[in-house]
Amino acid sequence: MNKKVILVGVSGSDKDFEYTMLELYNLAEANHYQVVDEVRQNLDSAHKATYVGKGKLEELKQLGEMQEANALVLNDELTGSQIRNLEDATGLQIIDRTALILSIFAERAKTREAQLQVEIAMLKYELPRMIGEGESLDQQGGGSGLHNRGSGEKKLEQDRRIIKDRISRLTKELDAIVAERETRRRKRKKNEIPVVSLVGYTNAGKSTTMNGLVARFSNSEHKQVFEEDMLFATLETSVREIVLPDHKRFLLTDTVGFVSKLPTHLVKAFRSTLEEARDADLLIHVVDYSDPNYQAMIETTERTLKEVGVEGVPVLFAYNKADKIAEENYPVLAGDTFIYSARDEASLAELAETVKRRIFTGYKKMTLLIPFDEGQIVAYLNDEANVLSEEYLNEGTKVEVELSPVDQERFKKFKWKVS
């Protein structure tokens, strides 16, 4: 049976308060909670001791009894004392926004890397909120020093040490995985394969876009990534090779989606994953164009990317789900803005062409004369490059071909010289 919860938010100075409350509702549903009511309070800032003003505490307690609620879900991250005070005043379980998001991430994490990232974030969240059992009974007076401290306090220190040790062990394991991925990233860089990263808000359509491109430009069906109409459907960074009809190829990466007020510990834990976007040649910022709050989503994504050091990378703003907007024509490209539907074949074809124009700027047409005893070069060019024409002459094979900067240098000695 789903847990019955009441959503609680304090507006403060948050200009996006209305949207964050709607998002809180979606997050609660994503965590399989049944939202039975909602309480909002207009304060300049959250109450230091109880989050809501003291006058709201009795109202929340009565509302909880009337709605037979199990918990309150708060729209901000709370301190340990705020959580305890709220629990004491209302008799309900208290779940703040950070705990809610962490719970969703824990359920969605499938790979070892994602599981490590989430567990580290959860432990760092839990650490400052730990309290000793029977703390008030163990405040033994008189004297000072370790030998005079109560058993509850000693147990608390022991538990905290255990958690810190576990964080340390998990971090070492995560660092090893990150180092391995960094090696793969350097290898890709060495091979001169361009990298395009999909970034954006959760549920904007990044995975659908990736799957559409993979289905169109790859024969490997098993390379499809998980997609679902839910928040944080996937936490894993997926990398797929896209091979265009003219043999140009690039790597497409799909990163974890963002959400407003993304917990700091979670951003830090997923920093290594998000850094995939830092070394990209192009970012495709996927936006849910059908959502009236899409501008706030853009700002959240840009802010989070900046937090993890993703700056200075060219961006294509890809406004997805245009099929849900009746008056919108698509696909349409205007400067750095691309309006499309990830489920539309014409949109995906135009998106691939747009990416191609952005990342293969160093390509040039060259005419080569390849000696007949170097036939493997002609075979390579037919497999890996865009051959425009091929002609057999007495001296060898004359090939007009579009080449990458690396191949231009590699084959310059075969450049056709007009006599």
N, C-alpha and C positions, 0 to 999 in steps of 0.2 A: 504493500500500500504506500502511495506517495506521501511524503511528509507535507503537512499543511503549514504554510508559512505566511507571515505578514511582512510586506515590504515597508521599510522605514527609511526616509531620506530627509536630510537637512539641507536647505537650498544654499545657504552661505552666499558667496560671491560667484558661484559657478554659473556662467552664462549658458552652459549646455545642460543645466540641471534637468530640464524636462526630458531631454534625450537620454541622459544617464539613467534616469528612473525607468524609462522604457527598456533600455538595455539591461538594467537589473532584472526586470521581469523576464526578458529572454534568457538571461543567464540562469535564473532560477528554474525556468522550464527545461533548459539544457541539462540541468542537474537533477531532473525528474522530480522537482518539487511542485506541489499544487499551491498556487498563489490564491489565498482566500480573501485578502484585503490589502490595502495600502494606506500608509499614514505619512503625510508630509508636514514639515514644520519650517516656517520662514524665520530663520535666525541669521544674524550676521556671520556667525561661525558656530560650529558644533560645540556643545557643552563639554567642558574638560573632564567632568566626572561621569556624566551619564549620556553623552552624545546628544540626546534630545533634552529640552528643558525639563525641569523637575515636574512641571504641571502635566507633561505628556505621559509620565511614567504610569500613573494610575489608569489613564485612558488606554494605554497599551495593554496593561494587565487585564482590564475588563474586556477589551476587544479580543484578546487572546482566549479568554474563557468563553466568550460568546461564539466565536468562530471555531472553537475547539482546535486552535492552532498549536503546533508543536514547537515552533521557532519564530524568531524575528530575523529577517535578513536585512542588514544595514548597507546603505549605499556608499560607505567609506570604509577605510581600514581603521580599526579601533585599537586602542591600547589595551593591555591586559586588565587594568583597573576599570576601564569603561565597560569591558565585557562582564567582569564580575559584578559591578554595580547594577548593570542592566539585568543580569540574571537574577540577582537578589531582589530587585524591585518588581520584576514581572513574573518570575517563576518560569520563564521560557528559555529555551536554548537560544544562544546568540551566535549568529553566523555573519561575519562582516564580509564585505565585497571581496577582499583578498582571499579569505578562506573559501569562499564560494568558487572563485576562479581556479584556485589551486585544486579543489576537489574535482572540477571538470577536467583540468589538465591531467590529473592522476588517472582518471578513467580512460582518457583518450590516448595516453602514452603507450605505444606498442614496442618501439625499439628500445634497446638497452640505453642508448644515449638519451632519449627523451625521458625515460624512467629515472635515470640518474639526475637529470636537470630538474625534474619536478620534485623528486625527493629532497634534493639539496635545498630547493626553495621552501618546501614545507617545513623542514627542520629549522631553517633560519627564521621563518615566521614564528614557529612554535617557541623557540628558545627564550626570547624576552617575555613571553606570556606565561611561562611556567610558574606555578606557585606550589609551595609545600603543603602536603596534607596536614590538616590540623595546625596550620601555621600559628593561629592565635593562641593555641594551647601550649605551644612550644617556646613561647617567648619567656625563657627562664631568666629571671633577674639575677643581679649580683655578679661581680667579677667581670673578667674579660678574657678573650682568647678562645681558641678553638674548642678546648675541653669543656667550656661552659655553654656551648651552643646546643639548642634542642635537637632531638633526633629528626624532626621534620626538616629543619634547616640543613642538617648534614645530608639527609636523603636528597633534598633538592639540589645541593651542590654536586652530589654524586650523579644524579640524573642529568644535570647540565653537562657534566664532564663527559658522560657517555654519548650525549648528543653531539658535542663538539668533536669527539673522536670519530664518530660516524660521519660527520660532515667532512672531516679531513680525509677519511678513507675513500668516501664517495667522490670527493673532488679529485683525488689522485687517479682514480679509475676513469673519471670523465676527461681529465687532462690527457690521458693516454689515447683515448678515442679521438679527442680534438687534434692531437698531434698527428695521428694517422690521417685524418681528413685534410689537415694542412699540407701533408706530403702529397696527397692526391691533387690538391688544389695547385700546388707548385708544379706538379707534373703536367697538369692541363695547361698552365701558363706557358710552360716550356714548349709544349706542342703547338702553341699559337692558336688554340681553338677559342674563339670568342665565347664569352659567357653572358647570358641574358637572365636576369633574376626577376621573377614575379614577386611583387610585394603588395601589401594592402591589408585592408580590414578583414577580420574573420567573416567568412560567408559572402565575400564579394564576388567570388567566382574564379579564384586563382587556379584551383585544381581542375575545374571544368575547362578553363582555357588551356591548361597544360595537356589535359587528356584529348582535347580537340585537335591540338597541334600534333601530338604524338600519333593519334589515329590517322591523321592526314599525311604525315611525313615520316611514318615508321610502320614497318610490317609486324612489329612485335606487340601483340595485344596485351601480353602479360606486363608490359611496361606502363599500363594505365595506373594512375595513382587513385587512392580512395577519395571519393567525393560524395558529399551528402549535404542536404539543405539544413545545416545545423551550425551552431557556433563551434569553432575549433574542431572541425571534423578530422583534421589531421595536424599533427605536431611535428612530423618528420620533414627534414629537408630532402626533397626528391630531386635527382639530377637525371635528365634524359637528353640523349643526343637527337637533334633535329637535322635531318638531311633534306635539303631543298632539291627541286628537280634539276637545277644546274650544278649539283654536287657541292654547293656551298653548305657548310655544316656549322652548327653552333650548339653549345650546351645550354639547356633551359633548366633553371632551378626554381623550385617552389618552396617558399619559406613559411613558417608559422604565421598565422594571421594575428592582427592586433585588435585591441579593444581599449576603450577609454579607461583611464585609471588602472592600467595594467600594473600589477604589483611590482615594486622595485626589485625584490628578490628574484622574481620570475624573469624580468628583463635581464638581470645580471646572469642568471643561470643559463638563459638561452642566448647569451651574447655571442658565443662561439658559432651557434647555428645561424644567427642573423648576419654574422660577418661574411657569410657566403655572398651577400649582396654588396659588400664593401669593395670587393675586387671585380665586380661585374663590369662589362663594357657598356651595358644598358640596363636600366631598371624599367620594367613595365609595371606601373602603379595601377593595379586593378581597382576600380571603384564601382560600387553598386549604384548605378545611375538611377535606379528605380526607387531608391530610399530617399525620402525628403531630407534626411540628415546627412547626405553624402559629403557635404562640405566639412562638417565636424569630423567625419571619418578620415578625410584627407589630412586634416590638421593633426589628428592623433597619430596617423601613420608617419607623417613627416617628422613629428616630434620624437617618436620612438626610434626612428632610423637615426636621427641626429644623436640620440643618447648612446647608441652603440657605435658611433663613429662612421656611419654611412653618409658621406658628404662628397659633393663634387662629381657624382656619377650622373651621366645624362639620363633624363627621365622621359618616358612616354606615358602620358596619362590615358589609360584605357578605360573608358566609361562603358561598363558592361551592363547587360540586361536591358538594352534599348528596346528589345522585343516587348517589354512590359509597359513601355510608354507609347501610347497610341499615335501621338503626333510626331514622333521622332523617326526620321529616315536613317537608315544605316546599311552598310558601314560608311562612315564619313571621317575623313582625315583633315584636320585643320591645324597646321603647325605641330605642336607637341600634344594635341588632343585627338584621340581616336575614339569614336563612338561606335559600338558594335554589340553583337550578341555572341557569347561563347558557344552557343548551340547552332550558329548559322555558318554554313560552309563558306559563303562569300566573305563573311566577316573574318574567318580564320585565314583564308587565302590572302586577303588584303593586309591582315596583321602580319603575316609572314613576310610579305613584300615590303611592308613598312620597316620591319626589323632589319631585313636584308639591306635596305638602303642606308640604315643608320650605322650598322656595324661592319659593313664590308667596304668602307670608303677607300681603302688602300689598294683595292683590286684594279688591275689594268689589263687591257687587251694587248697581247704580244703575238707576233708571228715568229714561229720557231722552225728551224730545219733540223730534223732529227735523223742522224745517219741510220741506215737500215740495221746496223749491228747494235743499235741502242733501242731496239724494239720495246724493251720493258718500260722505257720512258713514255712512249706513245700509249702503252697499255695503262700506265699510271695516270696520265692526263685524261684518258677517257673515263677512268673510274673515279678520279678525285677532283677534276677540274671541269670547267664549262667550255667544252670544245665547240667552236663556232663553225669551223670548216677543216677539212682534211684532204690533202692532195698528194699523190705519189709522183715524185720527180726522179730524175736519174740519180741525183745526189742523196736522196733520202725522202722522208715524209715531211711535207710542209703542213704545219698545223697553226691555225689561228685560234688562240685560246685566251680565256680570261683567267689571270693568275693572281694568287695572294702575294703579298709582299715577300714572304718567305720563298715561295716558288719562283718569283721573279728573279731573286738573287741566285737561287739554285740553278736555274736553267738559262741564265743570261748568256752563257757561252754558245748557246744554240740559236741566238737571235738571228733572224733572217736578214741578210744584207743584200739589198737590191743592187745588182751589178749594172 
